[in-house]
């Protein structure tokens, strides 16, 4: 067995001596800790820990020891390998372009397996990067038929994550349930404000002073899944709704790429409808 880098993620009820118990197991297995981050959520008395370490790992043995020491904990032991992802799009290119460029230069800690679009608009752009593009049209199909076709395609790739890079169709609870905690979306506003269609028109009419974007996990509530990352950009009364939209697109692509990097690097732990980010 060769030595390699690993990430250990733990969340459980807080109690005295947790860090000692966890790190002592790693020490006894001759595993070298590179970095350790912890957080305690006071409201729920919940302890979160992310540890990166290096060494020759006998996973079954180490997991058995961790579970014995922390019987009620959620424990994930992960190798630091690139994630497999499939991107879903409609017509807008800005988020897709950002991800394909980063994928091309190995900056995402991920491998883009394919892109799925409900229009054929972005096929040529995608294929320039050597990525397979699947056109799965929604025209003339019920939502269930369309989603079943996409789900079958996704399942053939078995991705670690599905990225909605401006996929402008609402997914049903049945579809989301097939990929639990695997779907990540970029929303074109600073949630929870301006949910739904035409957010920049809403923002312009309200006279906002910032535009923003939110990357979040997808659950059964529209645009209300656990938030991974957010950012804003200042605007003022002199800018049109169209100018605000362009500025918003610039924020969207950066927020999505940053959020995905956090997820792919195993820095994100979900706590109810919130996330804890440990680096």
HELIX and SHEET records of a PDB file:
HELIX    1   1 UNK A   18  UNK A   28  1                                  11    
HELIX    2   2 UNK A   59  UNK A   69  1                                  11    
HELIX    3   3 UNK A   94  UNK A  104  1                                  11    
HELIX    4   4 UNK A  123  UNK A  127  1                                   5    
HELIX    5   5 UNK A  143  UNK A  157  1                                  15    
HELIX    6   6 UNK A  173  UNK A  178  1                                   6    
HELIX    7   7 UNK A  199  UNK A  206  1                                   8    
HELIX    8   8 UNK A  241  UNK A  264  1                                  24    
SHEET    1   A 4 UNK A  32  UNK A  41  0                                        
SHEET    2   A 4 UNK A  46  UNK A  55 -1                                        
SHEET    3   A 4 UNK A   4  UNK A  13 -1                                        
SHEET    4   A 4 UNK A  74  UNK A  79 -1                                        
SHEET    1   B 7 UNK A 132  UNK A 135  0                                        
SHEET    2   B 7 UNK A 110  UNK A 117  1                                        
SHEET    3   B 7 UNK A  83  UNK A  89  1                                        
SHEET    4   B 7 UNK A 161  UNK A 164  1                                        
SHEET    5   B 7 UNK A 183  UNK A 187  1                                        
SHEET    6   B 7 UNK A 210  UNK A 217 -1                                        
SHEET    7   B 7 UNK A 227  UNK A 234 -1                                        
SHEET    1   C 2 UNK A 268  UNK A 271  0                                        
SHEET    2   C 2 UNK A 274  UNK A 277 -1                                        
END                                                                             
